[in-house]
Amino acid sequence: MTKGDSWRGAIVRTVAIACMLLFLPLLVALLLVALLVRAVWSLCLHLAIWSWWCSRGCDVLFVYSDSPIWHDYIETNLLPHIRRRAVILNWSQRRNWRLSLAHIAFGHFGGGEEFNPLAVVFRPFRSTRTFRFWRAFREFKHGKPEALLTVQQAFFDAIGIPLEKS
């Protein structure tokens, strides 16, 4: 390595560090703006749900599908208790969904993993509670109902419905 190569390398490193220091505040500012936009979007979505759903006695968004693992259980043990107070989406029929508050809320609160079956409980001016049933039904499929009963109990407790013991 010659003296010129080490000198050029030092300049390249110095320029790279200067560029990083120059763009780091811009990156941090963009990140803060993105977080602020997400927070404002979430607040607006909550206000819309509280105004349109909760004011009409609808405080649950419930999403499930026609999976043979959980469809019959949900139809028998969950939906009869929440049908009057829930907006219900069937993931198996998502091709027929139109853009709606329910669809937007599901996209926001459902996330990208374990979003089916899912219950989201809304309470005005309180934090939203999300109940993910996917893992519990996976255990249920293997003959272990405890996790499902635990999630179901927590969900029913959140909406003030006593769990019927069988």
PELINQUI-V182638 format. One record per residue. N is the residue number from 0. RES is the residue in one small letter. SS is DSSP state (a for helix, b for strand, c for the rest). PHI is phi in whole degrees, 0 to 359 (999 if undefined). D_CENTER is the distance of its C-alpha to the mean C-alpha in Angstrom with 2 decimals. Layout:
BEGIN
N;RES;SS;PHI;D_CENTER, N;RES;SS;PHI;D_CENTER
END
This chain:
BEGIN
0;m;c;999;55.46, 1;t;c;269;57.50, 2;k;a;299;57.47, 3;g;a;294;56.06, 4;d;a;294;53.08, 5;s;a;292;52.07, 6;w;a;294;52.62, 7;r;a;296;50.39, 8;g;a;298;47.70, 9;a;a;295;47.80, 10;i;a;295;47.48, 11;v;a;298;44.51, 12;r;a;296;42.75, 13;t;a;297;43.63, 14;v;a;295;42.36, 15;a;a;297;39.07, 16;i;a;295;38.57, 17;a;a;297;39.55, 18;c;a;296;37.06, 19;m;a;297;34.22, 20;l;a;295;35.30, 21;l;a;287;35.58, 22;f;a;271;32.17, 23;l;a;301;30.20, 24;p;a;298;30.25, 25;l;a;295;29.16, 26;l;a;297;26.21, 27;v;a;298;25.24, 28;a;a;297;25.71, 29;l;a;297;23.52, 30;l;a;297;20.72, 31;l;a;296;21.19, 32;v;a;296;21.24, 33;a;a;298;17.97, 34;l;a;295;16.33, 35;l;a;295;18.16, 36;v;a;299;17.12, 37;r;a;298;13.37, 38;a;a;295;14.20, 39;v;a;294;16.40, 40;w;a;300;14.00, 41;s;a;298;11.41, 42;l;a;297;14.55, 43;c;a;297;15.88, 44;l;a;296;12.91, 45;h;a;301;13.14, 46;l;a;299;16.89, 47;a;a;296;16.84, 48;i;a;294;14.90, 49;w;a;299;17.19, 50;s;a;287;20.15, 51;w;a;269;19.77, 52;w;c;265;18.04, 53;c;a;297;18.78, 54;s;a;292;22.31, 55;r;a;253;22.93, 56;g;c;83;21.81, 57;c;c;250;18.48, 58;d;c;239;15.82, 59;v;b;227;13.45, 60;l;b;252;11.21, 61;f;b;237;11.86, 62;v;b;236;11.29, 63;y;b;211;13.79, 64;s;c;221;16.45, 65;d;c;271;20.17, 66;s;c;300;20.07, 67;p;c;295;23.24, 68;i;c;291;21.57, 69;w;c;233;19.68, 70;h;a;307;20.72, 71;d;a;295;23.84, 72;y;a;299;22.43, 73;i;a;295;19.67, 74;e;a;298;22.30, 75;t;a;270;24.70, 76;n;a;256;22.94, 77;l;a;247;19.78, 78;l;a;301;20.21, 79;p;a;302;23.68, 80;h;a;278;22.42, 81;i;a;242;19.60, 82;r;a;307;20.89, 83;r;a;286;22.54, 84;r;a;243;19.72, 85;a;b;235;16.69, 86;v;b;266;15.55, 87;i;b;246;15.40, 88;l;b;242;14.36, 89;n;b;255;15.98, 90;w;a;302;14.44, 91;s;a;294;18.08, 92;q;a;253;19.14, 93;r;a;297;16.71, 94;r;a;296;19.87, 95;n;a;267;21.06, 96;w;c;293;18.09, 97;r;c;257;19.20, 98;l;c;297;17.41, 99;s;c;210;16.41, 100;l;a;300;14.40, 101;a;a;298;12.56, 102;h;a;297;11.93, 103;i;a;295;10.84, 104;a;a;298;8.51, 105;f;a;299;6.94, 106;g;a;298;6.90, 107;h;a;285;5.58, 108;f;a;269;2.82, 109;g;a;284;2.84, 110;g;c;71;3.76, 111;g;c;254;7.37, 112;e;c;226;8.36, 113;e;c;50;8.97, 114;f;c;263;7.00, 115;n;c;213;10.40, 116;p;c;286;11.52, 117;l;b;211;8.73, 118;a;b;233;9.65, 119;v;b;238;8.37, 120;v;b;254;11.53, 121;f;c;251;12.78, 122;r;c;229;15.95, 123;p;c;307;17.86, 124;f;c;62;18.27, 125;r;c;229;16.31, 126;s;c;291;12.96, 127;t;c;281;10.09, 128;r;b;248;9.67, 129;t;b;245;7.08, 130;f;b;242;9.30, 131;r;b;256;9.02, 132;f;c;263;12.46, 133;w;a;302;12.99, 134;r;a;297;14.98, 135;a;a;297;16.79, 136;f;a;289;17.95, 137;r;a;298;19.06, 138;e;a;294;21.20, 139;f;a;301;22.33, 140;k;a;300;23.54, 141;h;c;263;25.73, 142;g;c;82;27.28, 143;k;c;241;25.32, 144;p;c;278;23.89, 145;e;a;301;23.42, 146;a;a;297;19.75, 147;l;a;295;18.94, 148;l;a;296;21.14, 149;t;a;293;19.57, 150;v;a;294;15.97, 151;q;a;298;17.63, 152;q;a;297;19.79, 153;a;a;298;17.13, 154;f;a;297;15.30, 155;f;a;297;18.76, 156;d;a;299;19.78, 157;a;a;295;16.97, 158;i;a;253;18.23, 159;g;c;75;21.83, 160;i;c;246;22.79, 161;p;c;289;25.14, 162;l;c;282;24.54, 163;e;c;283;27.63, 164;k;c;277;29.44, 165;s;c;247;31.03
END
